Amino acid sequence: MLVTMLNGDDSTACHDAGKLLIALSNNTQNALHMAEAGYFKPLVHYLKEGSDMSKILMATAISRIELTDQSRASLGEDGAIEPLVKMFKTGKLEAKLSALNALQNLSMLTENIQRLISSGIVVPLLQLLFSVTSVLMTLREPASAILARIAQSESVLFNKDVAQQMLSLLNLSSPVIQFHVLQALNSIASHSRASKIRKKMKENGAVQLLLPFLTESNLKNRTAALNLLYTLSKDSPEEFMEPLGEYHLNNIVNIISSSTSEGEKAAAIGILGNLPISNKKATYVLKKSNLLPILISIVSSSESTSTPSTSWLMESTAGLFIRFTVPSDKKLQLLSAELGMIPLLVKLLSSGSLVAKCRAATSLAQLSQNSLALRKSRKSRWTCIPHSAEAFCRVHDGYCIVKNTFCLVKAGAISPLIKILEGEEREADEAVLDALATLLQDEIWENGSNYLARMSVFQAILKVLESDILFKSMELLSVSCFEMLLYQMKMKLRRMDQSETPIERVN
């Protein structure tokens, strides 16, 4: 009640309640009751100036109270972190344990992480994790959990050796500590300024250390290891590929096919998607493992409701589709089309995230590059079965069936591609323009240009050019699309000229 009055609007009642709380705070039990009610200043006072037993009582209370983020913020602002770190560094075992548990609770708030780093706790935490003293073993789990939270801040990068030190803990720790260490390593490696750290981690054998986790039965640890592998796979994919043999690739495929976790699947697919497309051996192994039908099934069964894990899963899968649609391998393209990939790519153009749309457009562009060569010419005399009128494609001037010729027109891909250009986000424009440009190959240039004009692509491309990133748009605009724009402007002027009367011309 007194705490409620202290936080109330009545200034007189607030003043009186404050005086009573100060008087009552001389008793440690009262200080604990105040903390439970959300008033922490007496508790922090005991942490700073109380007896050793009082400090342990207060620290234990912080670890056990169900704190809100507002409460964690209050404790951090009132100065609770510094005395708790001091207890951890200099106190006896019971004091160390109670302090670590309290700090673990407070570290759940992002604002408190910087306070922890500033207190100089990182090095003592690492020293504790490397300790083999049996009496300190109970401290290692909360210590690893705190370190995992601290690693989310880029400030941890100032300690350049922290990632290398933590790598060596993976084979020396219990499953719980391994999980926290893996989380911490992934946070460190994910920072935008951590490229050198990622490189050094790989040089020091991080990938080889993580690969055994692919067969780990502990789901949390396996997923954490996959997330870290995915992060490391983004840079220098050729180097990342070296330790991965057929055995490990098959293990990743097994995870994709059997896991019930969207996040785990997304990380596993993302790893494969980051492998060099030029590595034909990897493509052969993935094809042999029947990965493609699994990916098709994942996209087919995806629900329209979007969550972060679902979006990541679709983005990763769309990225891996690019490997199976390279123009140089028509057999692989045919297999992809026969399994039903093209309708799913078109679906992603409309329902996927911007990253998924960009990657889907890239695959469609690669497929469409071969449409002209695969179409059935209407002039051919060797057609045993007559084609239906619906199969005739005015753009390719022949008969197109989506599964056989990968025709973007017959696949219904043009409208959603143009809709992306009409949107406000520009990141997928290059992939979309590349896809549309495949309808402007030399032999079908005029047909494609006229068709795209009827689909109002002219206005969509002008919108791209009129955007705030005009000069970047000019770089992205393919030569074919630019020529098509000029051609359509020329034709429009010609029609206007023909529609004028002789008198209008004179005027």
N, C-alpha and C positions, 0 to 999 in steps of 0.2 A: 504493500500500500504506500509506504514512504517513497519508494522508487517511482511509483506512478505519480505521486504528488510532485516529486522533484522534476519530472518531465512534463508537468501540466502547465496550463496557461496562467494560473493564479500566482503572481510574483511573490506575494506574502507567504502563501502555503509552500511555494518552492523553496524560499529562503529558510523557513522553519524546518522543512523536511531535510534540507541539506545539513543543517546544524545537528539534527537528531541522528542522521546517518553517520556523521563524523564521530559523534559521541559513542554510538553503538559499535563502531568499527574497531574499537579497542579489543574486541573479542574475536578470535579467529573464526569461530562458528558463525558469528553474525556476518563476517566478511564473506564467508562461503554462501550464506543465504542471499546476501546482496548480489553476488555474482550470478546466482541462479535466476535472480530477478532482472538481470541485465545491467547492474551497476558494478563496474569492475575496478574502480580506482583503489578501494581498500585492498583488494586482492593483489593488485600490482604493487602497492606499497609493501605488503608482506613479502612479495617476491624479491624486492630490492633490499629491504632492511630487516626482515624477520629472521627468526632463528632457523637453523637448518631444517628442523622438523616442520616449521610453518611453511617454509619454501616448498618442501615436498608436498604438503597438504594442498597448497595453492596450485602447484603444477599438476597434481593428480586431478584436481577439480577441473582444470582447463581441458584435460584429456577426456574427461567423462561427460562434461556438460554438452548437450546438443546445441552447439553454437550455430547461429545464423551468420551469414556473411557480414551483416552489420555488426554483430558481436565480435567477430574476428577482427574487423576493421577497428573497432573501439579498443580492443586489447593491444593491437599493433600501435595505434596512435598514442595510447596511454603509456607505452614503453615496456610491454611485457616480454618482448622478444630478447632484448639484450641480457636481462638477468637469467632467463632460461638458458640461453647459449652459455653463459658463464657457469651455470649449474652443470651443464653437460661437460664442459671442458675441465672443470676443477673439482666437481663433487664426487662423492663415493657412488657405488653401484646403484643404490636405490635412488639417489638424487639424479644420476645420469639417466636412468630409465624413465622416471617421472617427467624429467625435462624434455626428453626426446618425444615421448608420447604427446606432451602438450604442444611441442613445436610441430609435430606431424598434423595435429588438428588445425593449428594456426596457418600452416603452409597451404591449406586448401584455398586460401584467398590469394589471388594474384598479387595484390598490393603488398602483401607481407613477404613475398619472395625476395624482393630487392632488399628488404630489411634484414632478411636472413643472410643474404650474400654480403651485405655491408658489415655484418657482425663477425665475419671471418670464420664461418662454420664449415665451409667446403672442405678445407684440408683436414680438419679433425674428423669429419665424417668419413673421408677416404681412408684415413689412418685406422679408424675403427673397423671398417669393412675388411681391411687387410689383416687385422689382428687375429691371431690364432689362440689367444688367451681364452680359456674355456669360460671364465666368469663373465666375459664380455659378449659371449655369443648371443645372449638374449637381446642385446642392444642393436644387433646388426639389421634386423628387419625394419624397425622404425627408422633407423638411419638411412637405409636404402630407399625407403618410401619418401623421406624428406629430400634426398638427393634427386630422386625422379622429378619432384616438383620444382626444385631449384633449376634443374636442367632446362625447364621451359623458358627461362629468361636468357636472352642473348648475352647478358653480363657474365654468364658462366664461361664464355669463350675467352675471357681474359686469362683464365687458367688453361694454357694451351695443351697441357699434358693430361687433362682430366679424362678425355675420351680414351686415350691409350691405357691409362691406369685402370679404367673401368672394364675395358675389354678383357683384361687378364683375370677379372673376377668371375667371368661366366662359367669357367670350369671349376671354380672353388667354392661355389655357393649353393645354398638350398634353393628349391624351386621358387619360393616366394621372393627371395633376394634376387634370383636370376630375372624374374619378371620385372622388378623395379629397375634393375640395371639395364635391361633391354629397353624399357621405356625411356630411361634417362639418355641412353646412347642415341635413340631415335630422335629425341627432342634436340639434342646437341647437333646431330648430323643434319637435321631439317632446317636449321637456321640459315637465313639467306647469305650470311657471311662465313659459312662453314665449309666452303669448297675445299680449302687446303686441308681441313680436318678430315673430310670425307676421303680425300686422296690418301692421306697418311693412314687412315684406318684400313683401307684396302691394301696398302703396301705392307701393313703389319699383320695381314692375314685375317681380317675381320670376316670376309666372306667364308673362308674355310672354317672358322669357328662357329659360324651361324648355320651352315648347311646341315649339321646333325640335328638341329631343332626341327627340320622338316618332317622327321618321323617321330617327333615328341608327342606323347599321348596327352600331355597337359595342353588343353586348348589355348589358355591365356598365354602361355609361354611361346607356343608355336605361332600364334597370331602376332605377338610382339616381335618375334624373330623375323617373320615375313615382312612386317612393316619396316623394320630396319633394313632388310635386304632390298626392299622396294626403293627406299630412300637412297641407298648406295648405288642402285642400278641406274640412276638418272644420269650420273656422270661417267664418261669414258666407258660406254657399254662394251667395247671390245675387251678391255681389261677385266671388266666384271664377268664376261663370258668364259674366261679362261678356266676357272675352277669348276664350271658347270659341265658335267658330262651327261650322258644319256640317263644314268641312274638318277641324278638329282632332278633333271628335267621331268622325268616320269613321276618322281615324288611330288613335284609341284602340280602336275596334271591330276594326280590322284587327289590332292587337296581340293582342287577346283571341282572335281566330279563328286566328291563325298561330303564336303563341308556343308554345314547348315548355316554358317555365319557369312553374311554378305560382305562384311569387312574383310574377313580372311580370304574369301574368294577374290575380292577386288585387288587386294595386295598381291596375291599369287598371279592373277592375270596381268596386273601391272608390271610385275617383274618380267614376265615373258614378252610383254609388249615393248619393253625397253631394250630387249636384245637386238643386236644389229640385224636388220632385215636382209642384209647381204650374206649372212651366214646360212648357207643352204643346208648344212648339216643339222642345224637347229630346226629349220623348217621341216626337214625330213622326219626328225624324231617326233615333233609335235603332230605332224600329219599321221604318222604311224601309230601314235598313241590315241588316235580318234578324238583329239581335242576339239576339232571344228564342230562336230555335232553337239558337243557339250556346250560350246559357246552359243550356238544357235538356240539351243534349248533355254539357256539362261535369259537371252533377250526375249524369246517368244513368251516365256512365262512371267516376265517382269510386269508388275502392276503399274497402273498410271500414277498412283500416289508416289510422290518423290520425297525421299529422306536422304540425308547426306551419304549414308552407306549405299543406298540404291543408285544415286547419281554417280558415285565413284565407281561402282560396279559396271554401270553402263558405259562410262567414259573409258574404263580399262578395257572392256570388251571391244568397244568400237576401235580403240587403238590397236588391239591385236588383230582385228579384221584386216587392217592395212597390210599385214604380212601375207595374208592369204589371197590378196587381190592384186599382187604386183603384175604389171602388164606383160612382163617377160615370161610368165608361166601361165599360159592359156589353160593348161590342164587343171592347174590348181584353181584358176578362176572358174572354170566349168564346174568343178566339184563344189566350190562355194555357192555358185548359183543354183545347182541342183539340190543342194541342202536347204535352200530357201533364204539365203543371206540377203538378197537384194531387197525384198519387201521390208525386211527388218531395218536395213540401212535407211530406206525411205521413211520408215516409222520414226527412226531416231532424228531425222531432219525436223520433224514436227514436235516430238515429245521429249527429246533429250535436252541436256544442258548445252550451253554454247560449245563447250569442249567436245561433247559427244557429237554435236551437229558438225563441227569442223572435221572431226575424224571420219564421220560417216560420209561427208562430201568428198574427202580424199579417196576413200575406197571406191565410191561411185565414179570419180574421175578416172581412176586407174582401170576400172572395168570398162568404162565407156570408150577408152582409147582403142579398144579392139572391136568395138561394135561394127564399124564400117567393114572391116575385113571378114567378120563373121556373118553379116547379113546375107540373106538369100536374094540375089538379084532377080527382078521381075522379068529380065530378059533371058534368064537361063532356060535351056531346053531340056535339062536333065532332071527336072522336078517330077518325081513319080506321083506325089500326092498334091493336088492343087491347094494353094494357100487361101485362106479366107480373106475377105476384103478387110476385116478388122486387123489382120496381121500386117497389112501394108503400112509402111512408115514413110511419110513424105520427106522427112529429113534425110534418112539414109537411102531413099529411093529404092527400097527393096522390102522384103518381108522380115520382120523382126519379132522374135519370141524372147521374152525376158530371160528365161533360163538358158537360152542358147546364144543370144547375141548381146545381152546385157544392155539393151537399149534404154536410155534414160527417159525417152519420150513414152515408150510403152510401159515403163515401170511407174509412171506418174511422179517422177522425181523433180520435174522442172518447176512446178508451182511452189513446192516447199523450199526449193533452192532460192527462187526469186524472193520468197517471203523473208528469208534470212537477210537478203540484201536490203529489203525494205525496213528492216528493224533498226533499232538505235545502236546496237552493239556491232563493232566492226571486226572483232577478232577472227571471225570465220570467213570473212570476205574473200581472202586469197584462195582458200580451198573451194569455195563456191564458184568463183570465177574460173578456176582451173577446170571444174566439172563442166560448166557451161561452154567453155572454149572447145571441149571435145566435139561439140556439134558444129564447129566451124572449121573442120579440116578441109584441105584444099578441094577435094572432090565434091563435098557437100556444103561448101561455104555459103552459097547463096540460099540453098534450102534451109540450112540452119539459121541463117541470119533472118530470113523472113518469118520462120516459125517463132524464134525468140522475140521478134518484134511484136508478133500477134499476142504473145504471152506477157507483153508489157515489161520486158526486161530492160528496155531502153530507159524508162523512167526510174527503174530501180538502180541501174548503174549510175545514172545522173545523181541520184540521192547519195550514193557512196562518194562521188566526186565532190559533192557540195558539203560533205561532213567537215567537222573541225580538223580532221587529219587529211586534208586535201592532198598534200604532197606524198604522204604514205600511200594513199589510195591510188595515185597515179603510178606508183611503183608496183602496186599489186595488180593493177589492171593489165591483163594479158594483151599481147599484140593482137590476137584474134578478136577479142572483145572490143578493143579500141577500134580496129578496122571495121567491125560490125557497126559500131556507133556511127562512124563516118559514113559508111555505106547507107545506113538508114536515114541519116540527115540529108544525104545527097538525093535519095529516092523521094523523100518527103518534099524537098525543094522542087524536084522535077514534076511531081504531081501537082504542086501548087502552081507551077509555071504553066502546065497544060490546062489547068482549070480557069486560067485568066482569059478574058476576051481580048481581041486586038486593041479595043479602045482602052482597056485597063492597062495594057502593056505600054501604050503611048503615054498615058497619064503617069 
